[in-house]
Amino acid sequence: MTRLSVNINKIATLRNARGGNNPDVVKVALDCERFGADGITVHPRPDERHIRRQDVFDLRKVLTTEFNIEGYPAPAFMELVKVIKPAQVTLVPDAPDQITSNHGWNTLVEQDFLTETVAELKQNGIRASIFVDANPRMVEMAAKAGADRVELYTEPYALHYVKLSPEMAVKPFVEAARVAQECGMGLNAGHDLSLQNLKFLKQQIPWIDEVSIGHALVCDALYLGLEKTILEYKKCII
């Protein structure tokens, strides 16, 4: 079964635009769970421009589904996740001022750093996922670093799905996914997945463990409502 983890960063962005606590990030997360989400994802950046450090603590107290925390493994981030102990940490190579993730790790160049970081997460009982491009070599080296899973960076898939064809867009992702499977790792996917392209990805890679979706899902919820949107996304990954 492919699980849907809802990234609630955009909910926090909306809250922070006006101050106060509207919308309530914790309430939205609990509603996502109630409407069928299998997990909640957050990406607390150093400048707290969306998810704040306190949000992470508040969410940890109440979530009943899997909690996935994304981020660059700087000392402050590692300190946070070792206290929170989420089900999964997804390591991303984002710079502090980066608007959003736009590439995966070079797991060959960063092999030693990632190996040490993954080991530290595992010592604390946390599943470690490494964010990678759809490149078989990068997947192989993520496995060598000890990762439990890789998360395929799917923006190129989303772009090529429209500009080229679904079949051409998905081909490198199928290849990378097969390498992950051969290496004995779990497989996640995320970034720019939407109601337009998610079902085809799932059909071509049925063994995906989890998709993490935020921006498109929140945009769709403006028109469809949050409950119906989550149900529609779930239909895509059955």
N, C-alpha and C positions, 0 to 999 in steps of 0.2 A: 504494500500500500504506500502510495506517495502522500506525504503529509504536507499540509499547508501551514506555514508559519507566517503570520501577519506582522510586517514591519510597521511599527507605529511612530516612527520618526516624524512623519508629516503631521501627525496629530499634535505632537509636541511643538512643531514649528508654528502651527496655527495658534496654539495657546500662548507661546512666547511673543507672538506679534502684538498682543494687546496687554500682556501681563495677566495677573490673576490666575485662575485655574479653570478657564473655559476655552476649549473643551478639557474635561478632566481625563488625563492620560490613563490613569488607573482604571477608571470606569469604562473607558473605551476598550482597554485591553480585556477586561472581564466580559464586556459585551461580545467582543470577538470570540472569546472562548465559548460563551453561551450560544453564539450563532453557528458554531461548528469548527472554528479554527483549531488546529492541532498544536499550535505553539505561538509564541510571541517573540519577535525579534526586535532588539534595540541596538543602536550604534551610538554610544555616548562619546562624543568628540571632546577634546580638551577645552574648547571654547563654550561648550554647553549651548550651542545655538539651537539645538532641538532637545534631545533627551538630556536631562541633567543627572548628575551623580545621585541626587536624592531620589529621582524617579526610579532608578535601578533598585535601590533599597526598598522603596514602597511597593514596587511590582513583585519583588522576590517574596514578600510577605503573603501575597494573596493569589498568585498564579497557581493553577492546578495542572496546566499543560506544560509542555517543554519550553523552557526559557533559553533563548539563544542570544548571546551577546557578541556583537561584532566589534572589531576595532584593531588598531595598530598596537602591538604589544610593547608599548612604552612602560616604564616602571609603574606609573600611576595606574595604568589600565590593568596591568597584571596584579597589582595590589588589590584593586577593586574586585576582579573576578575571583581571586582566591578567597576573598571574604564572602562573596555572594554564592559562589559555587553553583553556577547555572548548569543545566544539562549539557550545554554545548557552548564552546567559544569558537567563533569563526575569525581566524586571523586574516586581516586585510592589510595591504601595503600602502594605506593612505597617508599622505602628508597631513599635518595638523590643519592647514588652511584649504584643503581640498574640498570642493563642493560636494562631490559624490565619488564613489569608487569608479575608476575608469580603466583598470588593468589588474591582472593577477600578479602574484609573486613570481619572481625569477627564482624558482626553487633550487636551481643549480648554484647560482651565485650566493644565495642566502641560506645554503644548506646547513651550515653550522649553527647559525642563529635560530633557524626554524627548528632544528633538532633539539636544541636546548629549551626552546620555548614550549614545544609540544611535550617534552618530558616533564616540564614543570606543571603544565596543565594536568597531565595524566596522574602525576603524583598527588594532585589535589582532587582526584576523582571526576575530572571534567573531560568530556569528549572533545577532541581537538579536530577542527576542520580548517583546511587551508584553501584560501580563495585563489583560484588559478585560471589562466586562459585555457581555451580548448586546444591544448598542445600536449600530445602524448608524453613528450620528454618532461615537461613540467609536472605532469601527473605522476610519472614514475618517480621523480625526485621528491615529490610530496610524500609518497609512500616510503621512500628511503628515510625521510625525516621522522617517520613514525606516526604520521597523521592517521586518525581513525577514518576521516572522510576528506574529500575535496569538494569545494563548491565551485562549479563551473560559472565563470563570468559570462552572462548570456546577452549582454548588449549587442555584440556583433551578430548574434543569431537574430535578435529582434530587428535590427537594421536590414540585414540581408533577406529576411523573411519577406519584407515589403519591396525592397529594391531589386532583388534577384528572383528567388523562388524559395518556397519552403524547403524543397528537397536540397537545394544547394546550401541553404542557410544551415540546415541541421547536420550536414555531413561531417564536418570536423568535430561536432559535439558528440555524435555517435561514436566516432573513433576514440575520442578522449574518454568517453564513458566506458567503453569496452576495456581500455587500459586500466582504468580504476577498478573495474570488476576483476580483471585478471590479477591485479595487485592485492586483492582482498580488502579494498577500502569501500566504505559507503560513499554514496553520491548525492550531493545537493546541487541545486542550481538557483541562480538569482541574478537579477538586474534587468529591468525593462521587460520582464515577462508580463503578459496581459491576457485578457480574454480573447484577443485576436490570435495569439501565437502559442498559448500554453498547451492547448489540447494536442496540437501536432507534435510538440516536443515530447509530451508524455507518451504518445503513440509510438514514436520512434525510439524512445529510451524508457521502456516501461519499468525499469528497475530503479528509477530515481527514488531516493529515500525521502527527500524534502525539497520543496520550493519555498523560497523566502521572497515575499512580494509586499511592497509598500506603496510606492508612488502611484502606479496604475490602479491599484485596488482602491486607494483613497479617492482618486479622481473619479472612478466609476461610482463610488458610494455617493458622490454628490448628486448623481442622477438617479441611481437605483435604490439608494438606501444601503446602510451597512449590512444588514442581515441578508438581503437578497444578493448583494454583491459577493459576500462570502460563500453563499450557496452556489452561485454561478461559477466561482473559481473552483470550488470543490468538485463540481460536475466535470470540469476539464481534466481532472487528475484521477478520476475513478478508474 
